[in-house]
Amino acid sequence: MTALNMTFSNFLQRAWLPQLAIAVAALVVYAASVSNGFVFFDDDKAILYNKALQSPSLGKFFRGENLGMYAPFTWIAYWVGQGISGKEAWGYHLLGLLLHALNAVMVFTFLKRLTGRDWAAFFAALLFAVHPIQVEAVSWAAALSTVLFSTFYLGSLLAYLTWRRSSKMLWLGLSLVAFLAACLSKSAAVTLPLVLLAVDYYWEMTTRPTASNRITGNLLNKIPFLATALLFGLYTFSTREQEGHNIEASSALFSMADRFLIVCQTMLFYPFKLLIPLGFSISYPFVKMDGAWNWEYYAAPIALLALGVLVWKKGRNKPDILLGLALYLLPLSVMLPFRTVGSFELRSDRYVYLSCIGLFFIAGLFLEKLKPEIRNGIMFVAAAALAFLAFRQTTVWEDGVKLFENCTEKTPESSLCQCNLGYNQLISNDYQGAVKHYSESLKYDPSTVEAYNGRGQAYFQLRKYPEALADFTAAIQAGIVTPKLFLNKGKCLVILNRATEAVPDLNRSIELEPKSPEAFYFRGIAHEKGGNIPNAVADYGQAINLNPNYVEALVNRGLLRTKSEQFTEALSDYTAALSYASSQVQPMILNNRAFAHLKSGQLVKALEDADKALTINPNYPFAYNTRAAIYQQMGQTAKAQADLAKAQQLQENKYLWSRNLFF
């Protein structure tokens, strides 16, 4: 055992061997996450529907925001992921995995160079590499921003540490450049100047313990860092407001006393998750029961005060302990729920991606005092157990349904999880499941207005139009303004034969999105049902102009032109529709064109179209009726009567297509 411990001690002194072991551990543990797909929770908005990625250019990346964030380096990373795997997710996951392994190596290098404590540095870096709390950041494509900014963040710390050792201004400049890159990846990087001050304090305590100007002597070189942090911090608040997040209104949901309690509880929440690595979820909501918090919220300030007193008495002259606390608290500081910067209150595993380094390092410091065989045994057992849990946790991120099923299982009271499970079920065509979980979301938090919109879409697909209409109306009344929402409400009103009421909503949809052929199409139906035929024809025409292969619009305009005896124009519409229509729809269009030929006196062409329709679908009753009328005009009474009899035998309610209106 002694020889083994000596071997491990020698291993820590070997160049790059510890780094290689840490990187391999990270790669092996998270390798399975590469096969995961996209999760429809920011992956859709940040990646799949990101317009900058649909026609990428550096100019677009640096000129715009997405989800209320200015992060051009993250968009470039997404672009690289897209270049690796195209529309599949594995390229993004692979990039995130490689960056995580690199980050783990840099954690070890930074701690070792700063503190000289090889074993504690290795312990902290190994746990950083394999702990299941890191799964969210590594296995979520959209969270590539977290591992990316952390790469630049750690790179900046290493460059700064090199400057402290060499005094060469080049390294200070490189540190600033890396910090700027971190801020351009994610605004959470703004805490780095505070960590640099902590590094200075540690440096001065360990190299000049009697110095009195440990902080003030190094403030001057921090001015560019602090100015950059302030700029990006203020800009983030601005872009989040522009995205539609009312920070003041959202923050007012909790009182100052509430904020104090949830901040205190959150500061202890993460260490608890690190120590007992179970029950991980994408959301850990702040929920009051009957107007009161759970006991741990009220106990948290007392526990923090006790810990603060303990640190002051026992640790204020122990720079390694103070460094660990700083590495935990400072990166986490902007992630604490002092205010609501997003659209909901959220604690998240990825928020502690960097902060866990400090706590792992403190744990390493305490274990370092044990005998080598004991501490090494604890480290390897802990790493193996955590690696197993992390490997298992990566499967939770396989897709959105699994992710939010896990979330609702762990935290059923999370309206966010219920709502997003409903959304992922909606896009997976599980409409009953979507209705269930959207309803659960609204039960826990009626202000989750997105759930009204989503449940409305699920009801619409289930053809429960009154329920869908009620939900779309509730979403609009709650303040959601999207062209699709107004379109959906208008469609419900049209289907429920409330055409006149539908027009204002369809007008609003077109106002918000003037190039939506579907909105013009349904407004055409509304006008037609309301008897405004000229406007109906005009709207169908606009839908066709925007989408020339819009079969439904061509057919409906053809019907109106037939009724208006504009047979040439009607025949043109039907012919165009046939060139785009599926085989299922063609019999209906052929029958309509046959009827137009009949009304215009072209009996031979009318008979050809009716025969074609019945060749494709011998059980199409409308075509028999039309052909019977053609035969009657031709004087072939027996054939006409036979077709009429055949039409009567068929059950018309078996068919999807109405001759009179197509939607």
N, C-alpha and C positions, 0 to 999 in steps of 0.2 A: 504493500500500500504506500509506504514511504517513497519507494522508487517511482511509483506511478505519479505521486504528487510532485516529485521532483521533475519528472518528465513533463507534466503539465506546466509547471513553473517555467521550464525551459521553452516550452511551446509558446508561452506568452511573450517571450523575448525574441522569438524568431521573426524576421522581417516578412510581413504579409501573410504568414500562416494563420494567425488569429483572424485577420480580416477575411481570408479565404473561407475559413470555417463558418464565420458569421454569415457571409454572403450565401454559401451553400445551404445553410440552415434555412435562411429566408426563402430561397428559391424552391427548396424541396417542400416546405410547409405550404406555400401558397401556389404551387404549380397547378393544382387542380382548378384554381379560379380562372385560369386562362380560357378554359372551355365554357365558362359562364356566358350568358347572353346579356343583352341590354335590360336594364330595369326601367320601367316607365315611371320614374320619379327623378326628374331632372335629366336623365339620359335622353329622353325624348326632346326636351326643350333645349338643353345645352349642346347636344350632339346631332340627333337625327333631324331636328327641325331648325337647326342653326343655319340661317341664310348665308352667313360668312363661309360655312363649310361646303355649301352647295355649289358655290362658284368662288373658291378660295383665292385670296391674294393678300399679301402683307398689308396693303393699304386698308383693306376691309378689317383685318384683325386689329389694327391700331387705331381705327377711326370710330369704332362702335362698341356698344356694350351688349351683353346678353344676360338675361335674368337680373338686370340691374347691377351688373358687375363689370368693371373694366379689367379684363385679364387677358391681354393679347397673347402672352406667352402660353397660357393654357389653351387658347384656341389653336395656336401653332402646334402644341402637343397633340391636340385632337386631330389636327391635320395629318401629323405623322402617323397617328394610330389608324386614320382612314387610309393612308397610303400603304400601310402594312396589310390590313385585312379588308379594305373596301367597306361594304355595308355591314359586315359582321363585327362582332364585339371583341373578338380575341386579340386583335392588334392593340386595342386600348388597354386590355387587361395585361398583355405581355409588357407593354411599356411601363405600366404602373408597377408590375412585379420587379422589373429590372431597376427602376428608380428606388423602390423600397429596399432592395438588397444593397444598393449603393448608399442609401441613407444610413442603413445599419452599420456599414463599414465606417462611414464618416463619424457616426456617434462614438464608436470605439476610439477612432483616431483622435477626435477632439478631446474626449475625457482623459485619455492616456497622456496626451501631450500637455494638457492643462494641469492635471493633478498628479501625474506620475503614479497613479494607483492602477496598475495593470489589471489586477484581478477584478476589482470593483468596476473598472471600465468595461472589461470583457463581459462580466455578468450583466451589466446594464444594457450593453449593446445586443447581447444574445437574447435577453428578454424582449427588448425592443423589436428584434427581428421576428420572434415567434409568438408573441402574446396574441390571443384571440381578439383583444380590443382593437388590433390593427386591421382586422379583416375588412371592416367597412371602407377604410381608406384605400386598401390595396385591391379589393374585389369589386369595387363599384367604379364603372367607367367614368362617370361624371366627377368622381372624387379624385381623379387624376390630378386635379388642381392642388389637392392637399399634399400628395407625395412630391409633386413638382416644386411647389413653393418651398417645401421643406428641404429639397436638394440644394436650392440656391441659398436658403437660410443657413444650413449647416456649412455650405461652402464659404459663405461670408464669415462665419465664426472661425473657420479654420484659417482663412486668409488674415483675419484680424489677429488671431493668435500668433501667426507667423510674423506679423508686423510687430507685435509686442516683444517678440524674441529678437528680431533683427533690426528694428527701427527703420527699415527701408520703406519709404513712402509708397513705393509701387504696390506693396501688399495692402496698405490701407486703401489705396485706390481700387484694387481688385475686390476688397471687401465691400466697398461702397457699390461697385458695379454689380456684384452678386446680390447685394441687398435690393438694389433697384430691380433686378430680374425677379427676385422673390416677390416684390410688390406687384410687378406686372403679371405675376402668376396667380396671386391671391392676396387680397388686402389684409388678411390675417397676419401677414409678415411684418406689419408695422410695429410689432413688439420687439423686434431685434435690437434697436438702440438701448432698450432697458436691459436686455440680456448682456449687451456689450459692457454696460456699466457694472453689471454683476461680475462679469469676467475681470474687469479692472479691479474691482474691490477684492476679489479672490486673489488676484495676482499680487496686489499690494500687501494683503494680509500674509501671504505665504513667502514673499520675497523681502518685504520691508514691514515687518509687524509693528514697528513703532511709528510709522509714518502717519501724519495727521490729515493729509490731503488726498485720501484714497480715491475720492470721487471727483472733487472739484478740480484736481490737477489734470483730469482727462476729459473735462467737459468740452473743451474747445474743439477737439477733433471729432466730437459727436454731433456738432452743429449740422453738417450736411446730412447725417443719418436722421437726426430729429426732424429736420425740415422736410425730408422726403417722407418720413412717416406721417407727419402732420398733413401734408398735401394729399397723400393717398387716403388717409383716414377720413378727411373732410369730403373728399371726392366720392368716396363710397357711400356716405350718408346721402349725398346729393343724387347719385345714380339710383339708389334704392327708392328714394322718394319719386324720381321720375318714372321708375318702373311701376309705380302705383301702390307702393307700400307706405301707408300713412304712419310714419314712425311714432308721431306724438299720440295719435288715436290708439294705435295698437299697444303702445307702452302704457297707456292709461288703464288698460284692463286689469292691471295689478297696482295696488297702492304702494307707497314707499315702504311701508312696513312689510308688505308681502314681498317686495323686491329684496329687502334685506334678508328675509328668511330663506328665499329660494336661492339667493347667491351663496349664503352660508352653507345651505344644505348641498348645493352643487359642488362646492369646494371639497366636501367630504365624500360626495357621491362617487367621484372618479377613483379616489384611492380604494374605496370599498370594491368597486368593479375590478380593479387591478389585483386586489388581494384575493377576492372570491370571483374568479372569472366564469360566471354562469349567468344565464338569463339575458344574453345580449340581444338588443333590439335596435332598430333604426330610430326609435323614438322613445324617450322617457319623459312623459308629459308631467306638467305641474297641475295637479288636480286637487281642488278643495272639495271636501265632503261635508255637505250641510253647512257651508260657510266657514269651515275650519280646516287647517292643515293637519296632516298626520303628525304624530308625536316627534318624529325625527327632525322635522323642520324647526320646531321650537327648541329642541335639544342642540341643534347644530351650532348656534352662536355660543352656547356655553362650552361645547366641546372645543370649538376653535379658540375661545379665550383661554381655556386650560392648556391647549397645545401651545399657544403663543407664550404663555407664562413659562411653560416647560422649556421651550426653545430659548427663551431669554435667560433663564437660569442656567441651563445645562449646555446650550449650544451656541451662545452668542460669540464665544471665542474659538469656535470650531469651524474654520472656513469651509471644510468639505460639506458639512451639514448645511450651512447657509447657502452654499452653491447649489446643492441639490434642491433645496426649497425654492431658490430663485428660478432654477430651470423648470420647476413644476408650475409655479404661480405666474411668472411673467409671461410666457407664451400663452397661458390659459386666460390671461386677464381680459383680453378683448372678446373672448368666447363666453364669458360669464353673463348671465341674463340681467344686466343692469337696465337694458332697454331692449325693445323688440325691433331688430333691424330687418328681419324678414317678415313673412306673413303669419308667423306663428311662433310661440315659445318653443324652444327646442334645446334639449341636451343631446349630444351626439358623440358616439365613440370617436369619430374622426377629429373632434375638437381637442382631444387629448393625445393626438398622434405624436406631437413633439413633447408635450408636457410630461408624458410618462417617463421620459428620460431621467428627469430629476428624481422621481420616486424610486425608479429602479436603481439609480446610483446610490441613494440613501440606503436602500435595502442591501446593496452590495457592501457598503461601508460597515454595516452591522455584522453581516455574515463574514466579512474579512477578518473579524476578530476571532473567529472559531478556528479550530485546528484544520489544517489543509484538507485532510481526508473527509472531514464532516462538511465543510463548506463546499468542497467540490462535489460531494455526493448530493447535497441539497440542490446545487446548481443544475446538475445533469438530470436529476429526477424532476425538478420544476420545469426545466426546459422541455423535457420529453412530454410531460403532462400538458403543458401549455401548447406545445406543437400539435398534439393530438386534438385538443379542443379547437385550435385555430383551423386545422385541416377540416374538421367536421363543420365548423361554422361557415367555411367557404361555400358549402353546398346550399346554404340558406339564400345565397345571392345568385342562385342559378337563373332565376327569372323573377319578375315582379310579383307574381301570385305567391310563390313560395316565400319571398321576402316579407310580404305584408301579412301572410298567414302566420308566420313566425311572430311578427310584431303584435298582431291581435291576440295571439296565444299568450305572449308574455305581458302585454299591456293592453287588455281589452278596452280600457277606459280611454285609450288614445284616439281621439277623433281623427287625427292626422292619419293614423294607420288604417282605421276603418274606411276612411275616405279613399285612400290610395289603393287599398285592396279592392274596393268597389271599382275604381278606375281601371286597374289591371284586369279585373274580371270582365269589365265592359269591353275592353279592346280584345279580349280573348273570346268574346261572344257568349260569355256566361252571364246572361242578362238577369236571370233570377238571383244569382249570387250577388251581382252588382247592386240590385235593388236592396237586398238584405243588408249589405255592409254600408251602403250610403245611408240607409235608414238608421243603422247603429251609430254612424258618425254624427248624424243630426240629433240623435237621442242624447249623446254625451256633450255635444256642443252645437246648439242650434245656429250659432253664428258661422259655422263652416259652410258658407254659401256655395262653394264649389260643389258640394254634395247635392244641392238642388239641381244644378245643371246636369251633373252626371247621372243622377237618378232619373231625371227627365228623359235623357237619351236612352237609358235602359228601358223605361216604360214605353218609349216610342217604338223601340225595336220589338217589344212584346205586344205592340198594337193596343196598348192601354192609353189611348190618346187623351181622355179627360185627366188622368193622373199625370201624364207627361206635361200637359198644358199647365196644370196647377204648379208643377215644379219649375217649369221655365218662367212662369210669371213671378214666382217667389224669388228666383235668382235675379231677375231684372229689377224687382223691387228692392233687393238687397244691394244693388249697385253694380252688378256685373255688366259690363258693356263689351260685348263681342258680336261681330256680324253673324257668327254661327248660332248664337243663342237667340237672337231676334229671328233668324231664319227658321230655326226649329219651332219657335212659338207660332210663327206664321203658318208653317206647314201643318201644325196641329189644328189650327183654326180652319184652314182650308179643308182638311180631312173631315172635320166635325161640321162641315157645311156652314161655317160662320165666316164666309168669304169676305164680307165687307169689313169685319173686324180685323181680318188678317192683313189688309193692305198697309195700315200704318207701321206694323212691325216689319213687314217686308220692305217698306220704304226705308226704314231705319237700317236694316241690314245692308241694303244697297248703298245707302249713304256712307256706311262704315267700310264697305268693300264693294266699290263700283264695278269690279271686274268678276263678279260671281255669277256665272251663268245659271246656277241653280236658283239663286234668289230671283232673278228675272223670270225664270221658268215658273216658279210657284206664284209669283205675282201675276203672271199671265193667267194661270188657273184661277186665281182669286178674281181677277177682272172678268174672266169668262163666266164663272159661276154667278158673278154679280151682274151680268148682262152687259158689261162694257166691252163689246167685241173689238172695236178698233184698238183700245189699249191692250187687250189680250194679244192680238196679232202683233202689235209693236213689241211687247215684252218677249213673246216667243222669238221674234226676229232678233232681238238683242241677245237673247240666250244663244241663238244659233251663230250670231256674229262672233261671240266670245268663244264658242265651242262648236265648230262646224259639224262635228259628228254627234251632236246631241239628238239622239234618235227620238226621245220623247217629245222634245220641242218641235221637231220636224213633223211628227205625226199629228200633234195637236193643232199646229198651224194648218196642216193639210186638211184636217177635219173642218176647221172654221172656214177655210177657203172653199171647201166643197159646199158647205151650207150657204155660202155667199155666191155660189155658182161661178167662182173663179177657178174653173176646172184646170186650166193650163198650169196655173201656179200651184194648185193642189197636187196635180200629178207630178210636178217637179219636186215638191217636198217629199212625196211618198217614194219616188225613185231614189232621191238622196238618202232617205232613211234606210232603204233596203240595202244600200251599199255598206252601211255600218252595222246593221242589226244582226243579232244572233239568230240562229235557226229557230229558237223558241218563239221569237217575236215576229219572224217573217210572215207566217200565215195571216196574222192580224193586219199587217201593213199591206200585203197583197190583196186581202179582202177589201180594205179601204180603197186601194187604188182601183180595184175592180168596180166598186160602187161609183167612184168618180168617173170612170170610163162609161159606165151604164148611164149616169145622169147626163153625160155629155153626148150620148148617142153612139159611142164607139163600142158596139156590142161584141164584136169579135175579140178586141183587146180585153174587154171586161171578162169574157168567158175564159180567155187564156189565164188571166190572173186568178180567177176563182178556182180553176182547175189546179194551178200551181199551189195555191194555198191548201187545197184538199190533198194534194200529193204529199206535201210535207206533214200535214196533220189531218188524217182522214176523219177525225172525230171533232172537227171544229164546226159547231152548229151555225155560227154567223156566216161562214162561207157557203153553207148549204142554202141559207136564206137568200144570200145575194145571188147565188147561181140560179135559184128558183125564179127570182125576179128577172134575171137575164133570159132564161128560157121562156118565161112568160112573154117578154118583149119580142122574142124570136118566133113566137107562136107555137112553141113546143110544150103544150100544156101538160102532157103526161110526164115529161121529165121534170117539169116545174113542181107538179104535185108530189112526185117521188122525193124530190129534194126537201120539200116542206115537211113531209112525213118523217124523213130522216132527221131533220133538225129538231122536230118535236120529241123524238126518242132520246135525244142526248140531254144530259143534265148540264145546263148552262153554268151552274154554280161551281163546276169543276175547273173553270178556266180563270187564269189570272188577268187576262187582257180584256178591257172594256172597249167596245167600239166607239163609245161616246167621249171618253176622257182617259188620258194616259198619265198616271202618276204613281 
